[in-house]
Amino acid sequence: MLRNLCPNAKSARNIKEKTRRKFLSIQKSQADLGKKLHMIFCLKGKEHLLMIDYLSKYVELKPLNSTTAQSVIKVMKSIYAKHGIPEELVSDGGPPFNLNLMMNFF
């Protein structure tokens, strides 16, 4: 399903097991889980917000009503309520992230 929605997103399954173990072994600790999230929009008939944990590669894929700052903030709040607030968020810096509403949210 993820591949169909986001054909350009790389899957953690594509990383060889040895590489994955080596990568995880150099990370600080499990306490870092959820501290750094990558966020991208996936568009294929419907907008989705894809958030990926930097350390574990855990994926949250949520549908969006639109890509307005209000809609993105609503989805981010639901993810943060479930997993906690990250210390760092990496995005493409698209229009929803440049609005005062989004800046005030952070």
C-alpha positions in Angstrom: 0.0 0.0 0.0 2.8 2.5 0.9 4.6 1.8 -2.3 1.4 2.6 -4.3 0.8 5.8 -2.4 4.4 7.0 -2.3 6.4 5.4 -5.1 9.5 7.5 -4.4 9.7 6.7 -0.7 12.4 4.1 0.2 11.2 1.2 2.2 13.2 0.0 5.3 12.7 -3.5 3.8 15.0 -2.5 1.0 17.9 -2.1 3.4 19.9 -5.4 3.8 19.8 -6.9 7.3 23.5 -6.5 7.9 23.4 -2.8 7.0 20.3 -2.3 9.2 22.0 -4.0 12.2 25.2 -1.9 11.6 23.1 1.3 11.3 21.2 0.6 14.5 24.3 -0.3 16.4 25.8 3.1 15.9 22.7 4.9 17.2 22.8 6.4 20.6 20.1 4.4 22.4 16.5 3.4 22.2 15.8 6.5 24.2 16.3 8.3 20.9 13.3 6.6 19.4 10.7 9.2 18.2 13.0 12.1 18.7 13.6 12.8 15.1 10.8 12.4 12.5 10.9 12.9 8.8 7.7 14.1 7.2 6.7 14.1 3.5 3.5 14.5 1.6 2.4 11.7 -0.7 -0.1 12.5 -3.5 -1.7 9.8 -5.6 -5.3 10.6 -6.0 -5.5 11.7 -2.3 -3.2 13.6 0.0 -1.4 11.7 2.7 1.1 12.7 5.4 3.9 10.2 5.8 6.0 10.4 9.0 9.0 8.2 9.5 11.0 7.8 12.7 14.6 8.4 11.9 16.0 5.6 14.2 13.5 2.8 13.9 12.1 3.6 10.5 8.6 3.2 12.0 6.0 4.6 9.6 2.8 6.5 10.2 0.7 7.2 7.1 -2.4 9.4 7.6 -4.8 10.7 5.1 -5.3 14.5 4.8 -8.4 16.4 3.8 -6.1 19.0 2.3 -2.5 20.2 2.6 -3.3 23.3 4.5 -1.5 24.1 7.7 -4.7 23.5 9.7 -5.2 20.0 8.2 -1.5 19.1 8.7 -1.5 20.3 12.3 -4.6 18.2 13.1 -2.9 15.1 11.8 0.4 15.9 13.6 -1.5 16.4 16.9 -3.0 12.9 16.6 0.4 11.4 15.9 2.0 13.3 18.7 -0.7 12.3 21.1 0.0 8.7 20.3 3.8 8.7 20.2 4.9 11.9 21.9 6.4 15.2 20.6 9.6 14.8 18.6 12.7 17.0 19.4 13.4 17.4 15.7 11.1 17.4 12.6 12.6 17.2 9.1 10.3 18.2 6.2 10.6 19.6 2.7 9.7 23.0 3.9 6.6 23.2 1.7 4.0 25.9 1.9 2.1 24.5 4.9 5.3 24.7 7.0 6.1 28.3 6.1 2.9 29.8 7.4 2.6 31.7 10.7 0.0 29.2 11.9 2.5 26.3 11.6 5.3 28.3 13.1 3.1 29.1 16.1 2.3 25.4 16.5 5.9 24.5 16.9 
